[in-house]
Amino acid sequence: MHKEKKYKYIKPSCPRCGSLNTRAKEEISSIKCQHCGYPGHWRQFFEGQKERIEVQKLFNEGKLEGNPTLGQGKIVN
């Protein structure tokens, strides 16, 4: 007998604040945090993705900052 595979939905979380309140943006591959306003590629919002690890490293080192109101990130030298 064939077993059906059950897939668990993983909710994306913000790499900046960790909020689970995220929504897809107009662009097909972008997500925006509804809590702090951080926008980014969908790979930044899922645990274990290389892009998430890199952007979190930049936030932790203080090399990336953003304005939560505007949702704009910028590189700080």
C-alpha positions in Angstrom: 0.0 0.0 0.0 1.3 3.5 -0.9 1.9 5.9 2.0 1.2 9.5 1.5 4.1 11.8 2.6 3.1 14.4 5.1 5.0 17.7 4.7 5.3 20.1 7.6 4.9 23.8 6.8 7.8 25.8 8.1 6.9 29.4 8.8 9.6 31.9 7.7 11.1 34.1 10.5 12.8 37.4 10.2 16.6 37.3 10.2 16.8 40.6 12.0 14.2 40.4 14.8 13.1 36.7 14.7 9.4 37.5 14.2 7.2 35.0 12.5 4.9 37.7 11.3 6.2 37.8 7.7 4.4 38.3 4.4 5.3 37.8 0.7 6.0 41.1 -1.2 5.0 42.0 -4.7 8.2 40.4 -6.1 7.8 36.6 -6.3 11.0 35.9 -4.3 10.8 38.6 -1.6 9.4 38.5 1.9 8.9 41.4 4.3 8.8 41.3 8.1 5.6 42.9 9.4 7.2 43.6 12.8 10.4 45.4 12.0 9.9 46.0 8.2 13.0 44.1 7.1 12.6 43.1 3.4 14.7 40.4 1.7 15.0 37.4 -0.5 13.0 34.4 0.8 16.2 32.4 1.5 17.1 34.9 4.2 13.9 34.0 6.1 14.5 30.2 6.5 16.8 28.6 9.0 19.8 26.8 7.7 20.0 28.8 4.4 23.4 30.2 3.5 21.9 33.7 2.8 20.3 33.8 6.3 23.5 32.9 8.0 25.4 35.6 6.1 22.9 38.4 6.7 22.6 37.5 10.4 26.4 37.7 10.6 26.3 41.2 9.1 23.6 42.3 11.6 25.6 40.8 14.6 28.8 42.5 13.5 27.0 45.8 13.1 27.9 46.0 9.4 24.2 46.0 8.3 21.7 48.2 9.8 18.2 49.3 8.8 15.5 51.6 9.6 12.5 49.6 10.8 10.0 52.2 9.6 11.3 52.2 6.0 12.5 48.6 5.9 15.6 49.7 4.2 18.9 47.9 4.9 22.3 49.4 4.2 25.9 48.4 4.4 27.9 50.3 7.1 31.6 50.6 6.6 
